[in-house]
C-alpha cells in the first residue's frame, strides 16, 4: 500500500513539475480553417499574445476542411501534453455533430475546452423595400406573406441558415431558405432585392448596414453590438429565445494537464482584462468573452442540445 502511495506521489510531483516548466518548446496552434474570415486572424492574435506571455513560439498550423472537422480532429488526436492546442468555433463543435452522418472525432469526449475568447452574433437584416423596422413588424409581415419571403445563407447547416430556422420555429412563420456556395453572392442578392432578408453574421454585413444598403432589425443576442449601438437586440424586442451567434474558444486534446489548462486560462483572462487588448479583439470582429474552463463547458453543453433540436427541425444533413 505504501509503495502504491509513494508511486502516486511521484507521478503527481512529476506532472506538477512538467506543467510548471511548460512550455519548454514551441506549441503548435491549429486553426481549423484557411486564412481569412474571423477564426484565422483571431487565432493569430492570441498565438502572438501567448508567445509574448510564455516566452515560446505558438506556431500557427492552418488545417481547413469539412467545415472545421479536419483541423479539430487533428487537435483531438494529438498527444495531450500541452504542445498542441487550437481554436474552435461553436458551429464546428455544437452544430457539425448533428449535421454530419459521421464525425472523425467526438468533440464532447476528445476536446478539452480551455477558455472562451470571443463571440460574433447573427443579425437580422432586410432589403430596404421590406416595410418593417422592428421584430414585431417583421413577424407580422412574415405571417401576412407566408412563403413569399426568401432568406439567403452560406449553406445548409450554417449559422445563418439555422438562425432562420430557429426564428421560423419560434414564430410559426413560413419562409424559404436559399443556400449559396459563395458568401458574397448571398449578400449581393439581398442588396439587389433578389432575396428579402438574411440572418447574417455581424462581421459579414456590418459594412452594408452602415452604408444603408440593408436595414437592421435586431441583433440576435442579449447585448447590443458596439459597432452598431443603435440596433436593438432580439431580447430587447421580446424574443428572448431568439439568440444565435458563433463563439470561439481555445481547446486542447482531452487529457491535457490541468495545470496547463489553468495557465492558459489565467493568461487569457489577464489579457482580456486589458481594454486595449479587448478593443483589438473587437476590431477583429468578435465581442471579447473570457471566463473559466467550466464556463466553456456549461455554454458548450447548452449549445449542443439547443442546436440539435434546430438541426433536426430543419432537416439539414451533410453526408
Helices and strands as residue ranges (DSSP letters): H 2-21, E 27-31, H 39-54, E 58-62, G 66-68, H 69-76, E 84-89, H 90-90, I 91-95, H 96-99, H 107-110, E 111-127, H 135-144, E 150-153, H 159-171, E 176-179, H 183-192, E 197-201, H 202-210, E 214-219, G 226-228, E 245-253, H 258-272, H 275-283, E 287-288, H 293-314
